[in-house]
């Protein structure tokens, strides 16, 4: 039930490229930003491969758009220096539940 409520809220918040969508994704555990483990990058993003209308966490371009929206104001351009999928289980319809771990470095 909590999953259905979370997904409904995400659908109501709008497009993936909006700050509201990114904030809702953080609130519901789809997006998390951690401090870096070392000085070779600035941010560690953990993004679940959730699906929504107009957004797919398995697509790199969608994950990059979410990162760009989250970093708005913090850095104008960035580079993903490493990204790895981490399987966390299986969704109820059989798809793999994956969290993408993306290390990001600001370029400006």
Backbone as a printed PyTorch tensor [residue, N CA C, xyz], in Angstrom:
tensor([[[  0.8250,  -1.1910,   0.0000],
         [  0.0000,   0.0000,   0.0000],
         [  0.8690,   1.2540,   0.0000]],

        [[  1.9410,   1.2270,   0.7990],
         [  2.8460,   2.3830,   0.8580],
         [  3.4820,   2.6260,  -0.5050]],

        [[  3.8160,   1.5360,  -1.2190],
         [  4.4000,   1.6540,  -2.5490],
         [  3.4200,   2.3150,  -3.5040]],

        [[  2.1650,   1.9180,  -3.4770],
         [  1.1500,   2.4920,  -4.3550],
         [  0.9740,   3.9750,  -4.0560]],

        [[  0.9410,   4.3460,  -2.7900],
         [  0.8200,   5.7500,  -2.4030],
         [  2.0250,   6.5450,  -2.8790]],

        [[  3.2140,   5.9850,  -2.7310],
         [  4.4340,   6.6650,  -3.1780],
         [  4.4280,   6.8780,  -4.6830]],

        [[  4.0700,   5.8490,  -5.4190],
         [  4.0400,   5.9610,  -6.8770],
         [  2.9810,   6.9500,  -7.3340]],

        [[  1.8380,   6.9710,  -6.6700],
         [  0.7910,   7.9300,  -7.0030],
         [  1.2770,   9.3500,  -6.7790]],

        [[  1.9500,   9.5920,  -5.6670],
         [  2.4800,  10.9200,  -5.3820],
         [  3.4990,  11.3350,  -6.4310]],

        [[  4.3560,  10.4070,  -6.8370],
         [  5.3420,  10.7300,  -7.8660],
         [  4.6770,  11.0730,  -9.1920]],

        [[  3.6120,  10.3690,  -9.5340],
         [  2.9000,  10.6620, -10.7700],
         [  2.2790,  12.0490, -10.7400]],

        [[  1.8400,  12.4760,  -9.5760],
         [  1.1880,  13.7700,  -9.4510],
         [  2.1540,  14.9430,  -9.4080]],

        [[  3.4370,  14.6850,  -9.1860],
         [  4.3780,  15.7850,  -9.0210],
         [  4.9270,  16.3190, -10.3270]],

        [[  4.7410,  15.6400, -11.4370],
         [  5.1580,  16.1890, -12.7150],
         [  6.3560,  15.5060, -13.3120]],

        [[  7.0130,  16.2050, -14.2070],
         [  8.1060,  15.6490, -14.9950],
         [  9.3700,  15.4580, -14.1750]],

        [[ 10.1900,  14.5160, -14.6440],
         [ 11.4200,  14.1580, -13.9390],
         [ 12.4030,  15.3140, -13.8750]],

        [[ 12.3510,  16.2290, -14.8140],
         [ 13.2880,  17.3330, -14.8450],
         [ 12.9160,  18.4920, -13.9400]],

        [[ 11.8740,  18.3580, -13.1580],
         [ 11.4620,  19.4600, -12.2890],
         [ 11.9960,  19.2600, -10.8790]],

        [[ 12.2110,  20.3630, -10.1920],
         [ 12.7010,  20.2950,  -8.8170],
         [ 11.7060,  19.5820,  -7.9110]],

        [[ 10.4190,  19.7540,  -8.1790],
         [  9.3920,  19.0960,  -7.3640],
         [  9.4920,  17.5750,  -7.5030]],

        [[  9.7060,  17.1030,  -8.7320],
         [  9.8300,  15.6620,  -8.9680],
         [ 11.0600,  15.1050,  -8.2500]],

        [[ 12.1730,  15.8320,  -8.3410],
         [ 13.4070,  15.3950,  -7.6830],
         [ 13.2150,  15.3650,  -6.1630]],

        [[ 12.5640,  16.3790,  -5.6130],
         [ 12.3000,  16.4050,  -4.1740],
         [ 11.4130,  15.2390,  -3.7500]],

        [[ 10.3940,  14.9340,  -4.5440],
         [  9.5170,  13.7980,  -4.2400],
         [ 10.2910,  12.4820,  -4.3390]],

        [[ 11.1930,  12.3970,  -5.3140],
         [ 12.0140,  11.1910,  -5.4560],
         [ 12.9120,  10.9900,  -4.2430]],

        [[ 13.4520,  12.0780,  -3.7210],
         [ 14.2680,  11.9900,  -2.5000],
         [ 13.4090,  11.5710,  -1.3090]],

        [[ 12.2500,  12.1660,  -1.1910],
         [ 11.3700,  11.8700,  -0.0620],
         [ 10.9240,  10.4140,  -0.0410]],

        [[ 10.8500,   9.7930,  -1.2110],
         [ 10.3610,   8.4190,  -1.3000],
         [ 11.4610,   7.3980,  -1.5470]],

        [[ 12.7060,   7.8200,  -1.3730],
         [ 13.8140,   6.8780,  -1.4250],
         [ 14.2750,   6.4620,  -2.8070]],

        [[ 13.7890,   7.1190,  -3.8440],
         [ 14.2300,   6.7880,  -5.2000],
         [ 15.5790,   7.4390,  -5.4830]],

        [[ 15.7970,   8.6090,  -4.9090],
         [ 17.0460,   9.3410,  -5.0650],
         [ 17.6490,   9.6120,  -3.6920]],

        [[ 18.9500,   9.3710,  -3.5990],
         [ 19.6880,   9.7150,  -2.3770],
         [ 21.0410,  10.2820,  -2.7960]],

        [[ 21.4780,  11.3100,  -2.0900],
         [ 22.7850,  11.9010,  -2.3580],
         [ 23.6300,  11.7360,  -1.1030]],

        [[ 24.7650,  11.0810,  -1.2710],
         [ 25.6840,  10.8480,  -0.1600],
         [ 26.9680,  11.6360,  -0.3830]],

        [[ 27.6940,  11.9140,   0.6840],
         [ 28.9980,  12.5590,   0.5090],
         [ 29.9600,  11.5900,  -0.1720]],

        [[ 30.9920,  12.1240,  -0.8120],
         [ 31.9470,  11.2490,  -1.5100],
         [ 32.7770,  10.4290,  -0.5290]],

        [[ 33.2530,   9.2800,  -1.0080],
         [ 34.1290,   8.4230,  -0.2070],
         [ 35.5790,   8.8910,  -0.2570]],

        [[ 35.9120,   9.6520,  -1.3170],
         [ 37.2750,  10.1770,  -1.4640],
         [ 37.2160,  11.4820,  -2.2600]],

        [[ 38.3720,  12.0940,  -2.4890],
         [ 38.4110,  13.4150,  -3.1260],
         [ 38.4020,  13.3780,  -4.6530]],

        [[ 38.2330,  12.2200,  -5.2640],
         [ 38.2400,  12.1360,  -6.7230],
         [ 36.9070,  12.5680,  -7.3450]],

        [[ 35.8780,  12.7640,  -6.5230],
         [ 34.5750,  13.2060,  -7.0190],
         [ 33.8770,  14.0020,  -5.9150]],

        [[ 32.7580,  14.6560,  -6.2640],
         [ 32.0820,  15.5690,  -5.3420],
         [ 30.8050,  15.0190,  -4.7140]],

        [[ 30.0790,  14.1720,  -5.4360],
         [ 28.8020,  13.6580,  -4.9490],
         [ 28.6640,  12.1840,  -5.3190]],

        [[ 27.9920,  11.4470,  -4.4560],
         [ 27.6270,  10.0690,  -4.7760],
         [ 26.0990,   9.9960,  -4.8030]],

        [[ 25.5590,   9.7390,  -5.9890],
         [ 24.1100,   9.6260,  -6.1710],
         [ 23.7230,   8.1600,  -6.1770]],

        [[ 22.6770,   7.8350,  -5.4550],
         [ 22.0940,   6.5050,  -5.4770],
         [ 20.6780,   6.6570,  -6.0280]],

        [[ 20.4470,   6.0710,  -7.1980],
         [ 19.1710,   6.2420,  -7.8900],
         [ 18.5830,   4.8680,  -8.1900]],

        [[ 17.3690,   4.6380,  -7.7000],
         [ 16.6900,   3.3620,  -7.9520],
         [ 16.1300,   3.3410,  -9.3650]],

        [[ 16.0360,   2.1600,  -9.9320],
         [ 15.5470,   2.0130, -11.3000],
         [ 14.0240,   1.9950, -11.3750]],

        [[ 13.4020,   2.8800, -10.6590],
         [ 11.9440,   3.0030, -10.6930],
         [ 11.4950,   3.4920, -12.0720]],

        [[ 10.2450,   3.2100, -12.4140],
         [  9.6640,   3.6550, -13.6760],
         [  8.5260,   4.6100, -13.3760]],

        [[  8.3530,   5.5900, -14.2370],
         [  7.2730,   6.5560, -14.1060],
         [  6.9500,   7.0540, -15.5080]],

        [[  5.8890,   7.7670, -15.6470],
         [  5.5420,   8.3330, -16.9440],
         [  6.6290,   9.3310, -17.3330]],

        [[  7.3200,   9.0550, -18.4140],
         [  8.3590,   9.9500, -18.8930],
         [  9.6950,   9.8160, -18.1900]],

        [[  9.8530,   8.8350, -17.3280],
         [ 11.1170,   8.6470, -16.6120],
         [ 11.3650,   7.1660, -16.3720]],

        [[ 12.6030,   6.7470, -16.6140],
         [ 12.9960,   5.3530, -16.4160],
         [ 14.3750,   5.3420, -15.7740]],

        [[ 14.4630,   4.8840, -14.5500],
         [ 15.7190,   4.8470, -13.8270],
         [ 16.7770,   3.9540, -14.4350]],

        [[ 16.4010,   3.1170, -15.3960],
         [ 17.3860,   2.2940, -16.0940],
         [ 18.0770,   3.0500, -17.2230]],

        [[ 17.5130,   4.1740, -17.6300],
         [ 18.0950,   4.9590, -18.7240],
         [ 19.0810,   5.9780, -18.1700]],

        [[ 20.3040,   5.9250, -18.6930],
         [ 21.3400,   6.8460, -18.2170],
         [ 20.9450,   8.3040, -18.4310]],

        [[ 20.3250,   8.6090, -19.5620],
         [ 19.9480,  10.0030, -19.8190],
         [ 18.9410,  10.5130, -18.7910]],

        [[ 18.0320,   9.6600, -18.3320],
         [ 17.0690,  10.0690, -17.3090],
         [ 17.7480,  10.2750, -15.9590]],

        [[ 18.6920,   9.4030, -15.6230],
         [ 19.4270,   9.5740, -14.3670],
         [ 20.2600,  10.8520, -14.4020]],

        [[ 20.8920,  11.1210, -15.5400],
         [ 21.6960,  12.3480, -15.6860],
         [ 20.8250,  13.6020, -15.5600]],

        [[ 19.6160,  13.5530, -16.1200],
         [ 18.6990,  14.6880, -16.0140],
         [ 18.3200,  14.9340, -14.5530]],

        [[ 18.0860,  13.8550, -13.8110],
         [ 17.7470,  14.0010, -12.3980],
         [ 18.9270,  14.6060, -11.6300]],

        [[ 20.1480,  14.1600, -11.9310],
         [ 21.3380,  14.6980, -11.2810],
         [ 21.4970,  16.1770, -11.6070]],

        [[ 21.3200,  16.5420, -12.8760],
         [ 21.4460,  17.9480, -13.2830],
         [ 20.4430,  18.8220, -12.5460]],

        [[ 19.2320,  18.3350, -12.4010],
         [ 18.2080,  19.1010, -11.6900],
         [ 18.5740,  19.2370, -10.2170]],

        [[ 19.0370,  18.1770,  -9.6130],
         [ 19.4270,  18.2170,  -8.2020],
         [ 20.6080,  19.1540,  -7.9740]],

        [[ 21.5690,  19.1660,  -8.9060],
         [ 22.7740,  19.9830,  -8.7510],
         [ 22.5850,  21.4320,  -9.2040]],

        [[ 21.4130,  21.7730,  -9.6960],
         [ 21.1690,  23.1290, -10.1740],
         [ 21.6000,  24.1490,  -9.1210]],

        [[ 22.5460,  24.9940,  -9.4830],
         [ 23.0650,  25.9930,  -8.5520],
         [ 24.3350,  25.5520,  -7.8520]],

        [[ 24.5180,  24.2600,  -7.6810],
         [ 25.7260,  23.7550,  -7.0110],
         [ 26.8830,  23.6380,  -7.9990]],

        [[ 26.5870,  23.1960,  -9.2020],
         [ 27.5980,  23.1910, -10.2710],
         [ 26.8690,  23.2160, -11.6060]],

        [[ 27.3960,  24.0000, -12.5370],
         [ 26.7290,  24.1680, -13.8340],
         [ 26.9370,  22.9790, -14.7570]],

        [[ 28.0900,  22.3460, -14.6670],
         [ 28.3410,  21.1620, -15.4820],
         [ 29.0160,  20.1090, -14.6140]],

        [[ 28.8270,  18.8680, -15.0000],
         [ 29.3700,  17.7720, -14.2030],
         [ 29.7590,  16.6220, -15.1090]],

        [[ 30.5290,  15.7290, -14.5360],
         [ 30.9370,  14.5160, -15.2280],
         [ 30.6350,  13.3350, -14.3120]],

        [[ 30.0340,  12.3010, -14.8780],
         [ 29.8410,  11.0560, -14.1410],
         [ 31.1330,  10.2660, -14.3240]],

        [[ 31.9000,  10.1250, -13.2440],
         [ 33.1990,   9.4590, -13.3780],
         [ 33.1040,   7.9500, -13.1570]],

        [[ 31.9930,   7.5010, -12.5760],
         [ 31.7920,   6.0680, -12.3800],
         [ 30.3140,   5.8260, -12.1230]],

        [[ 29.7890,   4.7410, -12.6690],
         [ 28.4230,   4.3330, -12.3620],
         [ 28.3420,   2.8230, -12.4100]],

        [[ 27.6960,   2.2840, -11.3970],
         [ 27.5720,   0.8290, -11.3000],
         [ 26.1700,   0.4740, -10.8290]],

        [[ 25.5890,  -0.5620, -11.4340],
         [ 24.3050,  -1.0490, -10.9420],
         [ 24.5220,  -2.0090,  -9.7660]],

        [[ 23.6540,  -1.9090,  -8.7830],
         [ 23.7100,  -2.7850,  -7.6160],
         [ 22.3290,  -3.4110,  -7.4520]],

        [[ 22.2290,  -4.7160,  -7.6860],
         [ 20.9400,  -5.4000,  -7.5810],
         [ 20.5340,  -5.5050,  -6.1140]],

        [[ 19.3230,  -5.0470,  -5.8340],
         [ 18.8380,  -5.0270,  -4.4510],
         [ 17.6630,  -5.9760,  -4.2230]],

        [[ 17.2310,  -6.6540,  -5.2710],
         [ 16.1050,  -7.5770,  -5.1210],
         [ 15.3390,  -7.6990,  -6.4190]],

        [[ 14.0490,  -8.0220,  -6.2930],
         [ 13.1740,  -8.1950,  -7.4470],
         [ 11.8440,  -7.5130,  -7.1640]],

        [[ 11.3450,  -6.7770,  -8.1560],
         [ 10.0190,  -6.1640,  -8.0280],
         [  8.9420,  -7.2330,  -8.1690]],

        [[  7.7230,  -6.9210,  -7.7850],
         [  6.6590,  -7.9170,  -7.7520],
         [  6.3390,  -8.5180,  -9.1150]],

        [[  6.6490,  -7.8320, -10.2150],
         [  6.3760,  -8.3870, -11.5370],
         [  7.5970,  -9.0730, -12.1350]],

        [[  8.6490,  -9.2710, -11.3370],
         [  9.8010, -10.0370, -11.7760],
         [ 11.0040,  -9.2440, -12.2630]],

        [[ 10.8560,  -7.9370, -12.4600],
         [ 11.9990,  -7.1250, -12.8880],
         [ 12.9930,  -6.9750, -11.7430]],

        [[ 14.2760,  -6.8920, -12.0980],
         [ 15.3080,  -6.6760, -11.0890],
         [ 15.1800,  -5.2820, -10.4750]],

        [[ 15.2640,  -5.2190,  -9.1650],
         [ 15.3390,  -3.9320,  -8.4580],
         [ 16.8130,  -3.5580,  -8.3920]],

        [[ 17.1510,  -2.4240,  -8.9970],
         [ 18.5490,  -2.0030,  -9.0910],
         [ 18.6930,  -0.5990,  -8.5340]],

        [[ 19.7570,  -0.3850,  -7.7900],
         [ 20.1440,   0.9630,  -7.3790],
         [ 21.4220,   1.3020,  -8.1370]],

        [[ 21.3730,   2.3840,  -8.8880],
         [ 22.5450,   2.8610,  -9.6120],
         [ 23.3680,   3.7360,  -8.6820]],

        [[ 24.6340,   3.4280,  -8.5440],
         [ 25.5530,   4.2410,  -7.7390],
         [ 26.3940,   5.0350,  -8.7300]],

        [[ 26.2300,   6.3580,  -8.6910],
         [ 26.8750,   7.2310,  -9.6600],
         [ 27.7440,   8.2520,  -8.9350]],

        [[ 29.0280,   8.2470,  -9.2600],
         [ 29.9690,   9.2050,  -8.6900],
         [ 30.1020,  10.3820,  -9.6520]],

        [[ 29.8770,  11.5850,  -9.1160],
         [ 29.7800,  12.7810,  -9.9450],
         [ 30.8100,  13.8180,  -9.5050]],

        [[ 31.4730,  14.4100, -10.4860],
         [ 32.4510,  15.4660, -10.2410],
         [ 31.9790,  16.7420, -10.9250]],

        [[ 31.9490,  17.8600, -10.1860],
         [ 31.6240,  19.1560, -10.7760],
         [ 32.8070,  19.6160, -11.6300]],

        [[ 32.5060,  20.2160, -12.7830],
         [ 33.5470,  20.6640, -13.6840],
         [ 33.7970,  22.1640, -13.6050]],

        [[ 32.9690,  22.9050, -12.9030],
         [ 33.1640,  24.3560, -12.8030],
         [ 33.3970,  24.8110, -11.3950]]])
